[in-house]
Amino acid sequence: MSGSMRITILMPILNHMRQSDTTGSPWHGQVLTTLGVNEEQLRNPNIRLPIEKVDHLLELVKKATKQPQLGLIAGQGFELKNYGLLGFMLSYCDTFAEVADLSTRYYRYLSSDKAPVIEQKNGLVIARHQISPGQPDEERTRAELFVSAILQSARILCSQPIPLRSLKFQFSEPVYSELYSQYFPDTHVSFNHSHTELIFDESCLEVRLDFPDQAMKSAIRQQLDDVIHKEQASGYIQQVSNILTQQDQGFAFNLTLNEVASLLNISGKTLSRRLQQEGTRFKQLHEQVRHQFAIKLLNDKQNKIDHIALELGYADRSSFDRSFSRREGISPAAFRTDIQTD
């Protein structure tokens, strides 16, 4: 087995895990200990888990909750507020077609899986995805989570369900298959295919977005008001900077040139060329934005410097100290002291 996923993609599972722990026995903490992952790491969306650990997590949670259909249940708990970068990008979309295109690019950022492929054929839209190999039962859970979360996100964005014509899974029929009619009403479901596929009517692509949570959309829009007109004037430097700092909980230090380019719907070579035309390079801009974000975090004395180093992607505190000192001439601790005495 190979491949990995950002911890962010598992937010529906992690939230369900916490909500299900109502017995007074913190079994979710025991699950994390078994995996060698702590709560602090879970708050860092840049952390990647190998597929083996993801599958072990799913296995332990299913056992603790006695819910073999975990992926179906957790996917329905998808919340856009947990995906700041996705919300940032979706705020530019008007139709479900634009959402579908953006989502395939965003998925490349979340997982080392091949991104879903979307094609139109004979009046239908087919979203095809090859689930990464792993433990058979957990492959099924990951596939069910993928499908359930997609349909839930569509309900959120369009204020209505997006009718699913048929659904093909790449695993054998589970013992709880009678539950599928609850999660996928009026949908023909079949099993043992080479890929997992969601099949919609082509007309679904024209459905316009209608955020039911207007407060959330207003917050996103308010955040972007000052950004959008600046992007038009300052070009790709501003757009890349925005993406790097709109990641789910902070600075997206693990985003590569190609991943950022994909989110902007251009090639890595094109983005590199555009940045050079504007007088910078991706690595230089990346470090500049990271330093600015470090200063922002240091201004809040509640942020421990060790934790800041981790959030910014440094191997350890000393690496952060050296990098910061090269730019400011003083250590992060000294910088914070100067702020507090001013």
C-alpha positions in Angstrom: 0.0 0.0 0.0 1.1 3.6 -0.6 -0.2 7.1 -0.7 -1.3 9.6 1.9 -4.1 12.0 2.8 -4.1 15.4 4.5 -5.7 15.1 7.9 -8.3 17.7 6.7 -10.0 15.1 4.4 -10.8 13.1 7.5 -12.6 16.0 9.4 -16.1 14.4 9.0 -14.7 11.1 10.5 -12.9 13.0 13.3 -15.9 15.1 14.2 -18.2 12.0 14.2 -15.6 10.3 16.4 -15.8 13.1 19.0 -19.6 13.4 18.9 -20.0 9.6 19.4 -17.9 9.5 22.5 -20.8 10.1 25.0 -20.0 7.2 27.3 -17.7 9.2 29.6 -14.8 7.0 28.4 -12.5 9.1 26.1 -12.0 6.3 23.6 -11.3 8.7 20.8 -8.2 9.8 22.7 -7.2 6.1 23.0 -7.7 5.7 19.2 -5.4 8.6 18.5 -2.8 7.3 21.0 -2.9 3.9 19.2 -2.2 5.7 15.9 0.6 7.8 17.3 -1.3 11.0 16.5 -2.2 13.7 19.1 -4.9 16.4 19.2 -2.4 19.1 18.4 -1.5 17.4 15.1 -5.2 17.0 14.3 -5.5 20.8 14.4 -2.7 21.1 11.9 -4.4 20.5 8.5 -1.1 20.2 6.7 -0.3 16.9 8.5 -0.5 13.9 6.1 -1.3 10.4 7.2 -0.3 7.4 5.1 -3.2 5.3 3.8 -2.2 2.5 6.2 -2.8 4.8 9.2 -6.0 6.2 7.7 -7.4 2.7 7.3 -6.3 1.8 10.8 -8.1 4.9 12.1 -11.3 3.9 10.2 -11.1 0.4 11.6 -10.7 1.5 15.2 -13.6 4.1 14.9 -15.9 1.6 13.3 -15.2 -0.9 16.1 -15.7 1.7 18.8 -18.9 3.1 17.4 -20.2 -0.3 16.1 -21.0 1.4 12.8 -19.7 -0.5 9.8 -21.4 2.2 7.7 -19.2 4.9 9.2 -18.3 6.5 5.8 -22.0 7.0 4.9 -22.8 8.6 8.3 -19.7 10.8 8.7 -20.0 12.1 5.1 -23.4 13.5 5.9 -21.7 15.5 8.6 -19.5 17.4 6.1 -19.3 21.1 7.0 -17.8 23.7 4.6 -16.6 25.8 7.6 -13.9 23.1 8.2 -12.4 23.8 4.7 -11.3 27.4 4.6 -9.3 27.1 1.4 -12.2 25.3 -0.4 -14.7 28.0 0.8 -12.3 30.7 -0.4 -12.2 29.1 -3.9 -15.9 28.3 -4.0 -16.8 31.9 -3.4 -15.8 32.5 -7.0 -18.2 29.8 -8.3 -21.7 30.4 -9.6 -22.8 27.0 -10.9 -22.4 23.3 -9.9 -20.3 22.8 -13.1 -17.7 25.3 -11.7 -17.8 23.5 -8.3 -17.2 20.2 -10.0 -14.2 21.5 -11.9 -12.7 23.2 -8.8 -13.3 20.1 -6.6 -11.2 17.9 -8.7 -8.3 20.4 -8.5 -8.8 20.8 -4.7 -8.7 17.0 -4.3 -5.2 16.9 -5.7 -4.2 19.1 -2.8 -5.9 16.8 -0.2 -4.8 13.4 -1.3 -2.1 11.6 -3.2 -4.9 9.6 -4.9 -5.5 10.4 -8.5 -8.1 13.1 -8.6 -11.6 12.2 -9.7 -12.2 12.5 -13.5 -15.4 14.1 -14.7 -16.8 13.5 -18.2 -20.0 14.3 -20.1 -21.5 11.5 -22.2 -25.0 11.0 -23.7 -26.6 13.6 -21.6 -25.0 12.3 -18.4 -22.2 13.5 -16.1 -19.9 10.8 -14.8 -17.6 11.5 -11.9 -15.1 8.6 -11.8 -12.7 7.9 -8.9 -10.2 5.2 -8.2 -10.0 4.6 -4.5 -6.4 4.0 -3.3 -5.6 0.3 -2.5 -5.8 -0.5 1.2 -7.6 -2.8 3.6 -10.8 -4.0 1.7 -13.3 -3.0 4.4 -11.6 0.4 4.8 -11.4 1.0 1.0 -15.2 0.7 1.1 -15.4 3.1 4.0 -13.2 5.6 2.2 -15.4 5.3 -1.0 -18.6 5.7 1.0 -17.2 8.8 2.8 -16.1 10.2 -0.6 -19.6 9.8 -2.1 -21.6 10.8 1.0 -19.5 14.0 1.5 -19.8 15.0 -2.2 -23.6 14.7 -2.0 -23.8 16.6 1.3 -21.5 19.4 0.0 -23.8 19.7 -3.1 -26.8 20.1 -0.8 -25.1 22.8 1.2 -23.9 24.7 -1.8 -27.1 24.5 -3.9 -29.7 24.4 -1.0 -31.1 21.3 -2.6 -30.1 17.7 -3.3 -28.4 17.0 -6.6 -30.3 14.0 -8.0 -28.0 11.0 -8.5 -29.0 8.8 -11.4 -26.8 5.8 -10.5 -23.9 4.9 -8.3 -21.2 2.3 -8.9 -18.8 1.1 -6.2 -15.6 -0.8 -6.8 -16.2 -3.1 -3.8 -18.5 -6.0 -3.1 -22.0 -5.5 -1.7 -21.8 -4.9 2.1 -24.0 -6.7 4.6 -25.7 -3.3 5.4 -26.6 -2.5 1.8 -30.3 -2.2 2.7 -29.3 1.2 4.3 -28.2 2.6 0.9 -31.8 3.6 0.1 -31.7 6.0 3.1 -28.5 7.7 1.9 -29.0 7.5 -1.9 -32.8 7.6 -2.5 -34.1 6.8 -6.0 -30.6 5.8 -7.0 -29.6 2.5 -8.7 -26.5 1.2 -6.8 -24.3 -1.6 -8.1 -21.0 -3.2 -6.9 -17.8 -4.8 -8.1 -16.8 -2.2 -10.6 -13.3 -1.1 -11.6 -13.9 2.4 -10.3 -16.3 4.2 -8.0 -18.7 6.3 -10.2 -21.4 8.9 -9.5 -23.7 9.5 -12.5 -25.9 12.6 -12.7 -28.1 14.1 -15.4 -26.2 16.7 -17.4 -28.7 19.4 -16.4 -27.3 19.3 -12.9 -24.3 21.2 -14.1 -26.5 24.3 -14.6 -27.8 24.4 -11.1 -26.8 27.7 -9.5 -25.2 27.9 -6.1 -27.4 29.2 -3.3 -25.6 29.1 0.1 -28.2 28.3 2.8 -25.8 29.7 5.4 -25.8 33.3 4.3 -23.7 34.3 7.3 -21.0 32.0 6.2 -21.1 33.3 2.6 -21.2 36.9 3.8 -18.1 36.3 6.0 -16.3 34.8 3.0 -17.3 37.6 0.8 -16.4 40.3 3.3 -13.0 38.7 3.7 -12.5 38.8 -0.1 -13.8 42.3 -0.8 -10.4 43.9 -0.3 -8.6 41.0 -2.0 -10.5 40.7 -5.3 -9.8 44.2 -6.6 -6.2 44.0 -5.5 -5.7 40.8 -7.4 -6.9 42.5 -10.6 -4.1 45.1 -10.1 -1.3 43.0 -8.7 -1.8 39.7 -10.5 -0.5 36.4 -9.5 1.6 37.5 -6.5 -1.5 38.5 -4.7 -3.5 35.4 -5.8 -0.7 33.0 -4.7 -0.3 34.9 -1.4 -4.1 34.6 -0.8 -4.1 30.9 -1.4 -1.1 30.3 0.9 -2.9 32.1 3.8 -6.4 30.9 3.1 -5.6 27.3 3.9 -7.9 25.7 6.4 -6.4 26.9 9.6 -3.4 29.0 8.7 -0.4 29.0 6.4 -0.4 26.3 3.8 3.3 25.5 4.0 3.0 22.2 2.2 1.4 23.5 -1.0 3.8 23.1 -3.9 4.1 25.3 -7.0 2.1 22.7 -9.0 -0.6 22.4 -6.4 -1.1 26.2 -6.2 -1.1 26.4 -10.0 -3.7 23.6 -10.2 -6.0 25.6 -7.8 -5.6 28.6 -10.2 -6.4 26.3 -13.2 -3.0 26.9 -14.9 0.2 24.8 -15.2 3.1 25.0 -12.9 5.3 26.3 -15.7 2.8 29.1 -16.5 2.5 30.2 -12.9 6.3 30.2 -12.5 6.6 32.3 -15.6 3.9 34.8 -14.5 5.6 35.2 -11.1 8.9 35.9 -12.7 7.3 38.5 -14.9 6.0 40.1 -11.7 9.6 40.1 -10.2 9.5 37.1 -7.9 9.7 33.3 -7.7 7.4 30.9 -6.0 10.0 29.8 -3.3 10.8 33.5 -2.6 7.1 34.4 -2.3 6.4 31.3 -0.2 9.1 32.3 2.3 8.0 35.9 2.4 4.3 34.9 3.1 5.4 32.4 5.7 7.5 35.1 7.5 4.6 37.5 7.5 2.3 34.8 8.9 5.0 34.0 11.6 4.8 37.7 12.7 1.1 37.5 12.9 1.2 34.5 15.1 3.9 35.9 17.3 1.7 39.0 18.0 -0.7 36.7 19.9 1.2 35.8 23.1 -1.1 32.8 23.6 0.6 31.0 20.6 3.6 29.1 21.9 6.6 29.5 19.8 7.2 25.7 19.6 3.6 25.4 18.2 4.2 28.3 15.7 7.2 26.5 14.4 5.2 23.3 13.8 2.3 25.2 12.2 4.7 26.9 9.8 6.2 23.6 8.8 9.6 23.8 10.4 11.2 20.6 11.5 11.8 22.0 15.0 12.0 25.2 17.0 15.7 25.8 16.2 15.0 25.7 12.5 12.4 28.4 12.9 14.7 30.5 15.1 17.4 30.4 12.4 15.1 31.3 9.6 13.4 34.1 11.5 16.7 35.6 12.7 18.1 35.7 9.2 15.2 38.1 8.3 14.8 40.1 11.5 18.2 39.9 13.1 16.7 38.6 16.3 15.0 35.4 17.5 11.2 35.0 17.6 11.3 35.1 21.4 13.2 38.4 21.3 10.9 39.8 18.7 7.9 38.9 20.8 9.5 40.6 23.8 10.1 43.7 21.8 6.4 43.7 20.8 5.2 43.4 24.4 7.5 46.2 25.6 6.5 48.7 22.9 
